[in-house]
Amino acid sequence: MKFQLLFSILTCANLTVSARTFDITDFGAVADTTLLSTSSIQKAIDECSNSGGGRVVVPTGDFKTGSLQLRSNVHLYLEEGATLYGSTSIDDYTPYTSNYISLRTGIPTIQLIYADSVENVSISGFGTIDGRGKAFPKLSWNDEGITRPHLLRIIRGKDIEVKGITLKNSGCWMQHYLACDRLRIDGITVINRNNYNNDALDIDGCHNVTVANMIADSDDDAITLKSTSPRLCEDIVISNCVVSSHCNAIKLGTETNGGFRNVIIRGIAVKPSADQSSQFFGYPGGIGHSAISLEIVDGGIMRNVDISDITIRGTESPIFIRLADRARPYSKDHPVEGIGSISGVVLHDILIDDAGPTGSSITGVAGHPVTDIQLHDISIRHAGGQPLTPAPIDEKIKEYPESTMWGILPAQGFWLNHAKDILLRNVTVEAVSPDARPIFITDDCEDIIVE
């Protein structure tokens, strides 16, 4: 036993000693934002990978860089006081095209930090990565990632960890993880309010994911799960986060070609941003479109989703559950066949304050109802002040889904349309100003239980 213990200690000691460190300044990087250190930092990354892996260290100081490509077994570590600043010149970014087929990989995209088909990669420490994304104007409606860089994109990564760091000011989405396995995000701060399409976090077709202890303040969607290929977002746990968004604080969608299964989200505080100096997307007035949006609109399935222990302060339409038929394909050779499905969703223990008057909705398509939804122990306090309002005539099943797409809803609590097997238990709705609309209203629904 003593020999085994001694052997274990020696083994651990040898592993610690043999773990190599590659300081970027040893490869020529200079702490001067008037000088570009891209090639020096990339040399450190490549040398680390070629040597079997280790830690690439960004020491205290301000460094400017263009596109960097991470390699397997590389751990990028930012010391306290270290900042990587993205170059403000588009010429310093390298276009990459992945052969993974999804909605956004068929054309070259630019990123500050990029990786494809890597294993055992981490970005951690106490420093900051600032994309300075305000330097890249939006040139067209669908220019995400083409003329405006993402700050971080990892495709087909395995055993990926992002921990402790601060991510700021991306040109587009802040962090996009596509088709990754065993992804861990913990204790990061995300500030992304300087450009259009400024999502905080996009998890896209990933499996076995944990996200915890994130503070995020974004102009566009905050915690976002997507499925831009047939690969589902599956086995996801997100917990203990504080988020602000002008759009959707917690969102499954909009892209849903594969869908979502086995998702747990709990312990989230949603609040308005302390910084309302600029707004590119979202609802007027500095609050979000919706706090919780669950969408299937491009085929795909949503099954086994549990969202609980959420506090929400400031949102226009608190809860939006939407099955529709936009049917956008992830590639031109793979059209969407058939309408998807939403079932097995539970939302509970949710407190909503300072909501707008719009109301919440659970809506499907004629012949394709949303099914098996449970909402319980939910309290909603909203602005009220609305007259009786008719149900929308145009159901907009082909349009981009947004909780405010119909304007003021016919119910101050929940409008249910094309829904089946719905339970609402201990759901309370309070209007600050008198409101003539009923609490609940149903159209083309069956087996609706309100307790």
N, C-alpha and C positions, 0 to 999 in steps of 0.2 A: 504493500500500500504506500509506504514512504517513497519507494522508488518511482511508483507511478505518479505520485504528487510532484516529486522533484522533476521528473521528465516533463510533466505538464507545464511547470513553471518555466523550465528552460526553453520549452517549445514556444510558449507565449513570448518569452523574452527575445528569442531569436526572430520571431515574426515582427515584433516591434522594432528591433534594430534594423531588420532587412527592409522595412517599409520605407521606400525612398521618397525624398522631398525634392521638388523642383521649383525653386524660386524664380519667378518670371524675370526678375532683374538680372539674374545670372545669365539670361539669354538675350539681354539687351533692352528689355522694357524700361521705360523711363517714366517716372512720376511727374508728368508734365502734359497737360491736356492740349498743348499746342503741337505736340508730337504724336505720331501714330505708332502704337506698339503692337499692331496686329501680328506681324510676322514673328516678333519675339515671343509673344504669348503662345502662338500656334506652335512654334518650335518647342517650347516647354511641354505642351500637351503631347506632341508627337513623340518626343524623347521619352516622356513618362510612359506612354503606351508601349513603345518599342522595347522598353526596359522591363516589361512585365507588369507595369502599373505602379501606382503610388499617388502622392499628393502634389498637385500643382498649386503653389501658394501665390496669392496676390497680397503683397505686404501692404502696410499702412501707406496711403498715398493715393493720388488721383491719376488714373491711367486711361488713355483714350484708345479705343479699338474699333475695328470693323468686324466683319463676320469671323467667328471662331467655330471650328468643328471639333466637338468632343469625340474621344475615342473610348473603347472599352477599357475598363479597369483604371480609369482616370478619375480622381477625386479633386475637383476644383474647390479650393478653400480660400475664402476671403477673410483676412484678418480684420479685427476691429479697426475702424478708421480707413479701411480700403474701399475704394470706389472704382468700378469699371464704368467708364462713360462711353456710350455708343457714339460713333462718329456722326456728325450732322451732314456728311456728304454721301449721297446715294452711291457714288462710285467706289466707296470703301466696303460695300456689301456684295457678297458673292451669291448669285442665284443658284439654288439647288433644286433638282427635280428628283423626287423619290419614285421608285417603280412600284411602290405600294399604291394600289388603285383606290382612290377615295375622291370625294367631291373637290378637295382643294390640293390634290397632288398631281394632277394631270399637266400642270404648267409650272414653270420655275417660280419659286418664291424666295424671298430674302429674309434672313433672320440675323440677329446679333449673335446668338448662340444656337447651334444646330447639331443634331446627332441623328443617325439613322442606323438601325440594326446594331445597336451597341448593348453591352452587358456590364453590370457592376459599375455604374456611373453615379457620382454624387456631386451636387453643388451645395456647399454648406459654409458655415462660418458666421461672422458677425458684421460683415461688410455689406455693400450696396452695389447693385447693378442698375444703372440709370440709362435708359435707352434714348433719352432726349428726343422723344418722338414728335414733339411739336414742330420739328424742323421738316417734317414730311407731310405736305398737304394732301388731302384727299382729292384725287383727280377724276374718279368716276365711281359709280355706285358699287361696282364689284372689284375694287382694286385692292382688297385686303391681301396683304402679304406679297403684292407684286411691286408696288411703288412705295409702300410703307412697311418697314420691317417689323415682324414679330420680335419680341425680345428673346423668347426661348421656345424652341420647338424640338421635341424628341419623338421620333417615329420608330415603332417596333423596338422599343427599348425593353430590357429585362433587368429587374433588380435596380431600379432607379430611385434615388433619394434626393430630395430638395429640402434643406433644413436650415432654419435660423436666420437666413439672409433677408434683406429688403430688396424688393424689385419695384422699380419706378419708371413711369413715363415711356411706355412702349409706343411705337409708331402705329401699332394695330393691336391684335390680341397680345396679352402679356405672356401667357404660357399655354402652349398647346401640346398635349400629350396624346399621340395618335397610335392606337393599336399596341399599347404597352402592357406588359405583365409585371405584376409585383412592383407597383409604384407607391412610394411613401412620401408624403408631404407633411412637414411638421414645423410649426412655430415660425412661419414666414410672415412678413408684412408686405402687402401689395398696394401701391398707390398708382392709379392709372386713370387720370382725368384730363389728359392733355391733347386728345385727338379723337377722331371717330373710331368706332369699333373697338373701344378700349375695354374689353372684357378683363376680368381679373384672373379667372381660372377656367380653362376648357379641357375637360377630360373626355376623350373621343374614342369610343370603341375599345376601352381598356378593361382589363380583368385584374381582380385582386388588388384593390386600391384602398389606401387609407389616407385621409386628409384630416389633420387635427390642428387646433390652436392657431388658425390663420386669422389675421386681421386684414381685411380687404376693403378698399375704397375705390370704386370704379365708376366711370361714367356709363358704360354699357353693362351687360350682365355680369354678375359677381361670381357665384358658384354655378358653373354651367356644365352639364353633361350633354354630350352630343353623340351622334352615330352617323358619321358621314361615309360609311361603307357598310357592308352587310354584317360587320362585327359588332355585337352588342356591347354596350357598357354593362358589365356584369360583376357582381360581388364587390360592391362599393360601400365603404363606411366613411361618412363625413361627420365630424363632431367638434364641438367647442370652438366655434368661430364667431367673429363679429364682422358684419359686412354692411356696406352701403352701396347703393346702386341707383342711378337714375332710371334704370330699365327694370330688370327682373333680378331680385336678390338671390333666389334659388330657382334654377330652371333646368328641366329635362326637356331638351329640344333646342333649337327648332328642327335641326336635321335629325331624322329618325329612321334611316334606311334599315338598320338592324334593330335598334330599340334599346330597352333598358330592362334589366332583370336583377332581382336581389339587391336592392339599394336601401341603405339605412342612412337617414340624415337626422341628427338630433343635437340639441344644445347649441342653437344658433340665435344670436341677437342681431336683428335687422334694424337699422336706424338711418336717418338722413345723414348725409355727409356734412361735416363741419365746414367744408369748402364748397361754396356754391358760386364761385367766381366765374365759372364757365360751364356750359352745358351743350353737348353736341347731339345726344339722343335723349329719349325719355320723355316723361310727362312734365308739362310745365309746372313750375313751382318748386322744383328741386326734390320732389319725391319720385318714387319709382312707379312704373306701370303696375307691377304686381310684386308681391312678396314671394309667392310660391306659384310657379307655372309648370304644369305637367302636360306635355304635348306629344301626340303621335299624329303626324300629318304627311309623312312620306313613306307609308307602309310601316312595317316594323311592329314590335310588341312592347307593351309596358306591363310588367307583371311583378308582383311582390315588391312593392315600394312602401316603406314605412318612414314617415316624417313626423317628428314629435319634439316636444320641449323647445318650442320656438317662441320668441317674443319679438313683436313687430311694432315699430313706431314709425308711422308715416309711410303710407302706400296708397295708391289710388284704388286698385281693385285687388283685394288681399289674396284671393285664391282663384286660380284659373286652370281648369282641367279640360283639355280640348282634344277630341278625336276628329280629324278632318281628312280631306283628300287633296292636299296640294300636289302630291305625287311628283316631287322633284327627284329625278334620278341622280345617283352618285356618279354615274358616267353615262355618256350618250349611248353606249352599247348595253346598258342595263336599265331598261325602263321599269318603273314601279308597277307591279301587278297586284291589284287589289288594295282594299283599305285595311289598315292595321287594326290593332285592338288595344284597349286599356281595361285591365281588370286587376283585382287583388291589390288595391291601393288603400292605405290607412293613413289618415292625418289626425293627430290627436294631441291634446295638451298644448294648445296654441293660444296665445294672447295677442290680440291685435288692437292697437290704439292709434288714434289720429289717422284713420283711413278716410279716403275721399268718398263721395257719394255714389260712385259707379255701381258697386255691388260685386259679388263673386258669381262664378258660373261653372257648371258641369255640363258639357255639351258633346253630343256625338253626331252621327249622320243617320238619316232615315234608313232603317234596315240594318244599321251597324251601331247599336247603342254602346255607350260607356257602361260597364257592368262591374258589380261587386266592389263598390266604393264605400268605405266607412269613414265618417267624420264624427269625432266625439270629443267632448270636453274642449270646446273652442269658444272663445269670447271675442266678439267684434264690436268695436265702438267706432262709428263713422260719422261723417259730417251731416248727413241727412239733408232735409230741406227740399225734397223732390216731390212733385205731384205724381198721380197715377201715370204710369208709363207703359205703352204697349210693348209687346214682345217684338223683337226684330223680325221683319218680313224676309229680308235677304240673310240667309244663314252663312254666306261667305265661306263655303267649304273649300274653295280653291285658293283662298287668299292667305297671305302671311298671317300666322296666328298671333294675336296680341290681345291681352285682357280687356283693352279699351276699344276694340275694333267695332263694337256696336254702339258705343256711347253709353249713356245712362241705361242700366238694365231694368227690367220690369219688377225685380224684387230687390229690396234693400239688403237682404241676406244672400240667398242663392237662387239663381235661375237655373233650372234643370231642363234640358231639352235632349230628347233621344237618349234616355238613361234607364237603366234597369238594375234592380237589386241594390238600392242605395239606402244606407242607414245614416241618419243624422240624429245623434243622441247628445243631449246636454250641450246644444249649440245655442248660444245667446247672442242677440243682436241688439245694439242700443244706438239710437240716433241722437246726435247732439241737438239738432233742430228737428221739429216735427216732420215726419215723412209719411206720405200717403200710401206708399207702396207696401204690399204684403211682405212678410219676412221671407217666405218661400213661395215659388211659383213653378209649376211643372207643365211641360208640353211633351206629348208623346212619350210618356214615362210609365213604367209599371214596377210594382213591388217597391214602392218608396215608403220607408218607415221613418217617421219623425217622432222622436221621444223627447 
